[in-house]
Amino acid sequence: MTIDIHRADLASDRLEVRVAAVSGLGRLLAGPLARGEREAVVRELVGFVRRSVAHPRLSRMGPMFLREREPVALAADVQAVLTALARRPEAVEAGRLDLDGLDLRSADASGGRWTHARLTGSDLHDADLGGADLRDADLSWAFLERAALTSARLGQANLTNAHLRQADLRSVQAAHACFWGAELHHARAEDARFEFADLHRATLDHADLRRARLPYASLRAASARHVCLEGALLHFADLREAVLDDADLTEARLDHADLSDARLHHARLAGASLRHCHLVKVRAQYADLRGVDLSHANMNVSDLRYADLRDADLRDASLFRTRLSRADLGGARLDQADLHGTDLTEVWGLEPEQLATAWVHEKTRLDPELARHPLVRARIAATKTRFD
């Protein structure tokens, strides 16, 4: 009977009556109701939102026009419903909360429990989802520009093709989440956790992921120009075909990562660790690789012309047909590095002593002066004996 009274008040023309009805249903939801009655209250609240908020696509607005919309104030009664739903008891599920395709701009859903919720295609510009529990939620194609998701839990959430431009993802927990094709331009994600996350074909241009943890994450074919990954953890990450031009990977840890066919022009990797990395066919002209650990890395057929490799560790690296013309190798360690077909012409800072412990083949391209040096000639002879 009480539910019926509140249901009638929800249809009132007066805002204060509707807000009072929502508050009453919220109190019922937190009270000693039977499970079935609680679920009925949840359905009533969700139904009210769906009747009250227009679907952003009903006016035939295309996705381009739904981006970067201006901030608006959410209606007080709709906000009251979201507050009540966010605080619903854990035992109350009423299936997946169906809030997809709604205009929820500037909504305050912070700290709420939205596990398994369906928000597909919803407009959440400027929404506050800080600290929210969104595990296994469906946010695919959602519009989350400028949304606050600080410390939110997004484990196994679906954010396929979501729009997250300028979103605040600091300290977010998104292990196993799917960001396939998502837009994260200028997003802030410092100290975020993306273990095993799928960021395949995501756009991360100018995003800030300092100290983020992305072990085993997939960033294959991602666009990450000017991205900041300073101090980030990317062990075993898949970065094949990724575009990382002008990226900041200073002191990042990428051991065992796969960067085959990636582009790193003008990227900054000073002090980074890339031990045992796959760097086949990488294009990294003018990259800053000072002091980088590339030991045991596979750098076959890569283009590192004009790169700064001073004091880099290239021990046991494979550099088959790698182009290092006009790179700076001053102080670089080349012990046991395989230089078969490597182009070392016009290299800066390379001394005969550095080549004395490398595998220098007859097909290694060297400047005439270096090729004639006794230490280098002796090493070429030793290499021929070793590999014949």
C-alpha positions as MATLAB code, in Angstrom:
seq = 'MTIDIHRADLASDRLEVRVAAVSGLGRLLAGPLARGEREAVVRELVGFVRRSVAHPRLSRMGPMFLREREPVALAADVQAVLTALARRPEAVEAGRLDLDGLDLRSADASGGRWTHARLTGSDLHDADLGGADLRDADLSWAFLERAALTSARLGQANLTNAHLRQADLRSVQAAHACFWGAELHHARAEDARFEFADLHRATLDHADLRRARLPYASLRAASARHVCLEGALLHFADLREAVLDDADLTEARLDHADLSDARLHHARLAGASLRHCHLVKVRAQYADLRGVDLSHANMNVSDLRYADLRDADLRDASLFRTRLSRADLGGARLDQADLHGTDLTEVWGLEPEQLATAWVHEKTRLDPELARHPLVRARIAATKTRFD';
ca = [
       0.000    0.000    0.000;
       2.808    2.410    0.914;
       4.507    1.702   -2.408;
       1.249    2.489   -4.227;
       0.968    5.853   -2.444;
       4.508    6.820   -3.428;
       3.871    5.573   -6.960;
       0.934    7.955   -7.246;
       3.023   10.847   -5.914;
       5.704   10.158   -8.541;
       3.174   11.208  -11.189;
       2.577   14.580   -9.525;
       3.106   17.818  -11.450;
       4.892   19.319   -8.445;
       8.652   18.734   -8.156;
       8.676   18.790   -4.346;
       6.031   16.063   -4.227;
       8.016   13.870   -6.619;
      11.210   14.397   -4.611;
       9.384   13.483   -1.397;
       8.010   10.338   -3.052;
      11.482    9.302   -4.170;
      12.823    9.912   -0.656;
      10.033    7.768    0.751;
      10.822    4.923   -1.627;
      14.490    5.286   -0.716;
      13.633    4.843    2.976;
      11.540    1.794    2.132;
      14.442    0.379    0.163;
      16.722    0.631    3.187;
      14.068   -0.708    5.578;
      12.874   -4.187    6.580;
      11.118   -5.107    3.345;
      10.974   -8.570    1.869;
      13.379   -9.209   -1.005;
      10.607   -9.184   -3.608;
       9.233   -5.873   -2.304;
      12.688   -4.277   -2.376;
      13.143   -5.363   -5.958;
       9.743   -3.872   -6.794;
      10.874   -0.544   -5.330;
      14.049   -0.632   -7.437;
      12.015   -1.296  -10.574;
       9.692    1.587   -9.706;
      12.621    3.987   -9.268;
      14.318    2.875  -12.489;
      11.031    3.196  -14.346;
      10.616    6.750  -13.053;
      14.038    7.735  -14.383;
      13.317    6.183  -17.761;
      10.015    8.095  -17.975;
      11.572   11.373  -16.824;
      14.838   11.573  -18.754;
      14.905   11.832  -22.525;
      17.014    9.433  -24.525;
      19.799   11.595  -26.045;
      19.329    9.934  -29.411;
      15.545   10.423  -29.615;
      16.124   13.752  -31.373;
      18.245   11.882  -33.930;
      21.415   13.532  -32.661;
      24.417   11.757  -34.067;
      27.418   10.763  -31.908;
      29.423   13.777  -33.106;
      26.798   16.143  -31.687;
      26.659   14.258  -28.395;
      30.335   14.915  -27.727;
      31.533   17.821  -25.628;
      28.036   18.914  -24.607;
      27.659   21.791  -22.213;
      27.209   21.082  -18.478;
      23.621   21.120  -17.250;
      21.982   20.624  -13.872;
      20.258   17.275  -13.442;
      16.632   17.469  -12.305;
      16.336   17.203   -8.514;
      13.893   14.284   -8.612;
      16.080   12.262  -11.002;
      19.130   12.988   -8.844;
      17.185   11.811   -5.789;
      16.456    8.510   -7.563;
      20.126    7.989   -8.404;
      21.060    8.685   -4.774;
      18.500    6.152   -3.549;
      19.650    3.512   -6.040;
      23.292    4.094   -5.166;
      22.537    3.340   -1.523;
      20.344    0.298   -2.080;
      21.197   -2.728    0.108;
      23.682   -5.152   -1.351;
      21.135   -7.964   -1.333;
      18.873   -6.031   -3.710;
      19.807   -6.573   -7.341;
      16.516   -6.597   -9.275;
      18.525   -7.802  -12.243;
      20.851   -5.418  -14.026;
      19.903   -1.795  -13.442;
      18.742   -0.670  -16.880;
      19.841    2.955  -17.255;
      21.066    2.786  -20.837;
      20.550    5.546  -23.376;
      19.640    8.266  -20.858;
      20.674   11.902  -20.524;
      22.310   11.899  -17.090;
      24.652   14.837  -17.528;
      26.176   16.171  -14.280;
      24.685   13.299  -12.266;
      26.150   12.632   -8.828;
      26.616    8.864   -8.568;
      29.749    9.013   -6.446;
      30.435    6.202   -4.021;
      27.408    4.296   -5.249;
      27.017    0.606   -5.995;
      26.436    0.222   -9.732;
      27.729   -3.299  -10.254;
      26.301   -4.948  -13.389;
      24.407   -1.740  -14.289;
      23.564   -1.107  -17.950;
      24.560    2.429  -18.977;
      25.112    1.711  -22.656;
      25.058    4.911  -24.697;
      24.056    7.068  -21.733;
      25.220   10.676  -21.612;
      27.270   11.151  -18.448;
      29.099   14.376  -19.310;
      30.499   15.962  -16.120;
      29.034   13.167  -13.968;
      30.606   12.404  -10.597;
      31.343    8.681  -10.330;
      34.229    9.049   -7.908;
      34.661    5.969   -5.751;
      31.715    4.258   -7.438;
      31.571    0.475   -7.739;
      31.100   -0.136  -11.471;
      32.443   -3.660  -11.643;
      31.028   -5.570  -14.589;
      28.954   -2.520  -15.595;
      28.172   -1.952  -19.272;
      29.338    1.541  -20.246;
      29.905    0.792  -23.909;
      29.362    3.822  -26.167;
      28.688    5.947  -23.054;
      29.610    9.637  -23.098;
      31.820   10.335  -20.089;
      33.585   13.529  -21.156;
      34.967   15.389  -18.140;
      33.451   12.769  -15.843;
      35.051   12.198  -12.441;
      35.903    8.528  -11.919;
      38.615    8.980   -9.314;
      39.201    5.752   -7.372;
      36.229    4.097   -9.084;
      36.181    0.317   -9.395;
      35.830   -0.754  -13.015;
      37.011   -4.342  -12.854;
      35.674   -6.286  -15.864;
      33.548   -3.299  -16.904;
      32.717   -2.870  -20.578;
      33.755    0.561  -21.883;
      33.976   -0.392  -25.542;
      33.975    2.781  -27.676;
      33.227    4.900  -24.609;
      34.010    8.628  -24.802;
      36.282    9.611  -21.917;
      37.839   12.856  -23.142;
      39.309   14.805  -20.219;
      37.864   12.272  -17.777;
      39.465   11.936  -14.351;
      40.545    8.307  -13.904;
      43.139    8.836  -11.207;
      43.683    5.764   -9.022;
      40.910    3.904  -10.838;
      40.921    0.103  -10.548;
      40.158   -1.337  -13.973;
      41.692   -4.816  -14.045;
      40.330   -6.903  -16.946;
      38.164   -3.962  -18.114;
      37.519   -3.498  -21.828;
      38.351   -0.083  -23.313;
      38.409   -1.325  -26.911;
      38.271    1.721  -29.197;
      37.611    4.085  -26.285;
      38.526    7.761  -26.558;
      40.736    8.922  -23.699;
      42.134   12.172  -25.134;
      43.645   14.291  -22.348;
      42.304   11.884  -19.712;
      44.009   11.869  -16.299;
      44.831    8.380  -15.072;
      47.786    8.780  -12.729;
      48.323    5.736  -10.481;
      45.477    3.898  -12.251;
      45.463    0.108  -12.416;
      44.747   -1.489  -15.789;
      46.088   -5.018  -15.236;
      45.039   -7.273  -18.147;
      42.838   -4.461  -19.504;
      41.944   -4.357  -23.209;
      42.844   -0.957  -24.699;
      43.058   -2.280  -28.250;
      42.668    0.623  -30.720;
      41.968    3.045  -27.887;
      42.926    6.704  -28.340;
      45.187    7.938  -25.540;
      46.646   11.056  -27.149;
      47.879   13.519  -24.497;
      46.565   11.278  -21.697;
      48.403   11.284  -18.364;
      49.116    7.750  -17.107;
      52.064    8.456  -14.871;
      52.834    5.523  -12.570;
      49.905    3.575  -14.015;
      50.043   -0.197  -13.801;
      49.339   -1.954  -17.110;
      50.985   -5.398  -16.878;
      49.633   -7.808  -19.499;
      47.382   -5.021  -20.856;
      46.677   -4.836  -24.575;
      47.326   -1.489  -26.254;
      47.622   -2.995  -29.695;
      47.153   -0.432  -32.479;
      46.387    2.216  -29.849;
      46.980    5.868  -30.672;
      49.052    7.308  -27.837;
      50.763   10.408  -29.214;
      52.176   12.652  -26.485;
      50.915   10.228  -23.831;
      52.649   10.405  -20.451;
      53.611    6.960  -19.143;
      56.421    8.150  -16.923;
      57.251    5.462  -14.362;
      54.429    3.229  -15.639;
      54.537   -0.558  -15.311;
      53.955   -2.346  -18.636;
      55.468   -5.781  -18.107;
      54.313   -8.242  -20.826;
      52.053   -5.534  -22.337;
      50.961   -5.834  -25.968;
      51.918   -2.620  -27.774;
      52.116   -4.003  -31.280;
      51.382   -1.401  -33.953;
      50.828    1.261  -31.299;
      51.609    4.873  -32.215;
      53.649    6.425  -29.400;
      55.172    9.424  -31.156;
      56.428   12.031  -28.646;
      55.335    9.762  -25.781;
      56.978   10.130  -22.373;
      58.044    6.693  -21.135;
      60.821    7.950  -18.873;
      61.790    5.243  -16.376;
      58.860    3.089  -17.470;
      59.162   -0.674  -17.010;
      58.372   -2.601  -20.157;
      60.202   -5.882  -19.590;
      58.963   -8.642  -21.930;
      56.544   -6.212  -23.638;
      55.816   -6.596  -27.349;
      56.297   -3.378  -29.332;
      56.633   -4.971  -32.761;
      55.714   -2.540  -35.565;
      55.189    0.242  -33.014;
      56.048    3.866  -33.773;
      58.102    5.833  -31.255;
      59.394    8.853  -33.166;
      60.784   11.464  -30.726;
      59.608    9.336  -27.781;
      61.378    9.757  -24.438;
      62.454    6.509  -22.769;
      65.459    7.659  -20.740;
      66.131    5.222  -17.892;
      63.380    2.840  -19.008;
      63.664   -0.939  -18.755;
      62.917   -2.934  -21.901;
      64.636   -6.192  -21.066;
      63.644   -9.138  -23.283;
      61.316   -6.839  -25.270;
      60.146   -7.570  -28.799;
      60.984   -4.481  -30.849;
      60.850   -5.971  -34.330;
      60.302   -3.352  -37.046;
      59.992   -0.554  -34.501;
      60.318    2.953  -35.911;
      61.935    5.199  -33.331;
      63.779    7.973  -35.107;
      65.097   10.693  -32.808;
      63.952    8.712  -29.740;
      65.605    9.458  -26.392;
      66.942    6.104  -25.202;
      69.633    7.313  -22.844;
      70.514    4.736  -20.232;
      67.705    2.436  -21.339;
      68.033   -1.279  -20.548;
      67.578   -3.164  -23.828;
      69.471   -6.279  -22.801;
      68.244   -9.454  -24.526;
      65.814   -7.355  -26.612;
      64.878   -8.396  -30.135;
      65.334   -5.262  -32.237;
      65.532   -6.868  -35.655;
      64.807   -4.693  -38.705;
      64.093   -1.638  -36.530;
      64.721    1.973  -37.492;
      66.595    3.848  -34.761;
      68.254    6.478  -36.904;
      69.204    9.655  -35.035;
      68.217    8.029  -31.718;
      70.090    8.909  -28.524;
      71.410    5.635  -27.088;
      74.125    7.011  -24.859;
      74.911    4.638  -21.978;
      72.206    2.235  -23.161;
      72.509   -1.449  -22.224;
      72.331   -3.519  -25.423;
      73.981   -6.656  -24.091;
      72.793   -9.833  -25.820;
      70.386   -7.793  -27.948;
      69.562   -8.916  -31.473;
      70.041   -6.077  -33.961;
      69.685   -7.901  -37.279;
      69.460   -5.286  -40.038;
      68.692   -2.577  -37.487;
      69.256    0.944  -38.779;
      71.354    2.980  -36.361;
      72.793    5.456  -38.819;
      73.600    8.780  -37.109;
      72.460    7.495  -33.720;
      74.515    8.346  -30.636;
      75.992    5.207  -29.048;
      78.448    6.886  -26.719;
      79.078    4.613  -23.719;
      76.533    2.017  -24.858;
      77.124   -1.612  -23.793;
      77.207   -3.987  -26.775;
      78.525   -7.161  -25.129;
      77.335  -10.213  -27.102;
      74.967   -8.046  -29.159;
      74.336   -9.559  -32.593;
      75.062   -6.908  -35.228;
      74.418   -8.978  -38.359;
      73.514   -6.537  -41.147;
      73.242   -3.643  -38.666;
      73.767   -0.187  -40.158;
      76.309    1.600  -37.968;
      77.451    4.163  -40.527;
      77.977    7.714  -39.314;
      77.173    6.654  -35.734;
      78.220    9.085  -33.029;
      80.336    8.093  -30.026;
      81.005    4.492  -31.081;
      84.482    3.298  -30.109;
      86.337    0.146  -31.265;
      86.403   -1.065  -27.656;
      82.581   -1.204  -27.627;
      82.612   -3.517  -30.642;
      85.368   -5.726  -29.215;
      82.804   -7.827  -27.302;
      79.906   -7.668  -29.800;
      79.203  -10.089  -32.647;
      80.405   -8.048  -35.625;
      79.687   -9.755  -38.943;
      81.152   -9.078  -42.351;
      77.705   -7.731  -43.294;
      77.704   -5.249  -40.430;
      77.863   -1.799  -41.994;
      80.658    0.273  -40.468;
      82.495    3.460  -41.284;
      85.804    2.630  -43.047;
      87.896    3.882  -40.130;
      86.157    1.610  -37.664;
      86.191   -1.348  -40.044;
      89.987   -1.070  -40.363;
      90.684   -0.925  -36.629;
      92.607   -4.019  -35.378;
      90.155   -4.688  -32.535;
      87.202   -4.623  -34.911;
      88.937   -6.752  -37.544;
      89.799   -9.313  -34.876;
      86.192   -9.328  -33.692;
      84.892   -9.858  -37.237;
      87.213  -12.853  -37.568;
      86.059  -14.249  -34.184;
      82.409  -13.767  -35.171;
      82.947  -15.602  -38.446;
      84.508  -18.511  -36.564;
      81.673  -18.491  -34.043;
      78.812  -18.550  -36.553;
      80.302  -20.587  -39.383;
];
